[in-house]
Amino acid sequence: MTDLEYMDRAEAVLQAIELACDRINDDSDADIDNQRVGGMITLTFANRSQIVINLQKPLQEIWLAARSGGYHYQFDGSQWQDTKGQGEFFAHLSREASAQAGQPLVFSS
């Protein structure tokens, strides 16, 4: 994948996260504050815990940091998969955000 292809796909992920936060805040009382600076989004939950998602252009990866740890994702041709076999990015983000918000939350592409 070229750097341009990576940036297009990675940018789509960040936009999907921002849109999902807006939808979740409209449809629930989760109250997720999402702040974006360049290639990084910080999600802050009501309990002050955070999830940070950032782009790693040199590695063509997306990194996710949550209370449970840090995770790296690479595009496999159809979706962003954890480099250590822990699953797909949006499914993992949904689990982590649900745990930190204390209620079921769904993020998707």
N, C-alpha and C positions, 0 to 999 in steps of 0.2 A: 504494500500500500504506500502510495506517495504521501509526503507531508501534507499536501493539500487535501487529499482524500481523508487522511486522519483528522485534520482540523474540521472538515465538513461534518464528519460523523460524530466527532467529539462535541462539537458545538451543538449539534442536534440533541445530544444527551443533556447538556446543560439547559437548553431551552425547554426540554420536556420536564426537567426537574422544576424549573421556575413555574411552568404552567400547572404542574401537579400541585405545587404548594398553594397557588392561587385557588385551585379547585378545592383542595382539602380545607383551606381556611374558610371558603364560602359554604361548604357542605357539612362542616363539623366544628367542634369547639377546640380542635387541636392547637390552634394558634401557633403555627410555625413561622418564625421570622427567617426569611431567606435573604441573604446579602451576597451579591456577586461582585467580585473584583477581578476583572480580566478572566482568566481561565480557572477561577476558583469560586465555589459557592459554599457558604457556611449556613447550615440550617441550625437554628437555635430553638429549642423546645421550651415549653412553659416551666419545666423544672430546671432550666438553665443548661441542660446538657446539649451537646452539639454533635453534628455530623459534618465533616468537611469533605467535599468532593473537589479534586483538582486534576487538571490535565498535565500530563508529563509528555510533552511533545518529543523530546529526544528519544524516549523509549516507545513512543506511540501507545501509551497506556493512559487509563483513567484510574486514579487512586481514590479510595474511600477510607476515611478514618472515622471510627465510631467508638463507643465505649468498649465494645468487644475486641477491638484491635484495628489493624490496618490491612487493606486488601488492594490488590492490583488487578486490573482488567485489561485484556487485549481483545481486539475485534477478530472474530474467527471467520468472517465472511458473511455472517448473518446476525450475530449479536455479540455483546461484550461479555466475555467469559473470564472468570477468576483464573489467574495464572497457576493457582495451586489446586484447581478442581473443586472450588467451593460454590460453583453455580454461576448463574446469570446476574448481571449487575442490577437490573431493576427489581428482580425478586429479592435479592439480598438487601438492597436499599429499603424496600418495603418492610422486610423483617426487622431491620435495625431501627428504622423510624418508628415502627409500631411499638417496639420494646421501649424506646426512649420516650415516646409520647404517652404510653400506657393505654393505647387504644389502637384498633386495627386501622392501618393506613395503607393505601395502595399507590405506588408509583409505577408508571409504565411509559414506554416509548411512544 
